[in-house]
Every structure is written in structure tokens, then in C-alpha cells.
Amino acid sequence: MAKGYWIARVDVANMDGYKEYVSQNGPVFKQYGARFLVRAGEYEAMEGSSRSRNVVIEFKDYETALACYHSPEYQRLVAIRKPHAENDLVIVEGYDGAQP
């Protein structure tokens, strides 16, 4: 079964307010078995537009990735984050097929 991923790009307008979201998201992600693969590390935008932070979170499958986002616990965090950051987020099913 293919894994599920959140791919987020974020511009933080108010870091103090955003820190509240970050400080509270750990237990929610842990509940859904999430694993950070990328968390705002150094990057170079090679094509297209970018934001100041990039995040990739891995879940055991696509359904779990969706369930985490739609959970009441995470939606409470969205309300905390929204006034302080502009966010693009896609939830995508990983590829589990043949490789080159």
C-alpha cells in the first residue's frame, strides 16, 4: 500500500503566533503516525514560485493523511495557524510502482 504525504509551502507573517501552532501540532501528528521528512530546511527554488518554508510529512497511507487533516484536532490547529501564515497544502498518494 502506498504511503500518503502532505506537501506544504508556508509564508509566516507572524512568527510568534505561528509558534503556537508548531508547539501544539506534535501530539496530533503523533496520533496519526506522521513523520516529518522535510521541515523548513534550507532550499533553492529551481522553477516556479516558492514560499519561505517547505514541509513534507509522511503517513502510512493516503487515507490516514486525509483523516489527520480533517480531524477536529487538526482543524483546531488550522484556526490557530491561519491568522499568522499563508499556506499551500496538497495531500498526495505516494507512488508504489516500478522504478527506473
Buried (B, 14 or more C-beta within 10 A) or exposed (E): EEBBBBBBBBEBEEEEBBEBBBEBBEEBBEEBEBEEEBEBEEEEEEEEEEBEBBBBBBBBBBEBBBBBBEBEBBEEBEEBBEEBBEBEEEBBBBEEEEEE
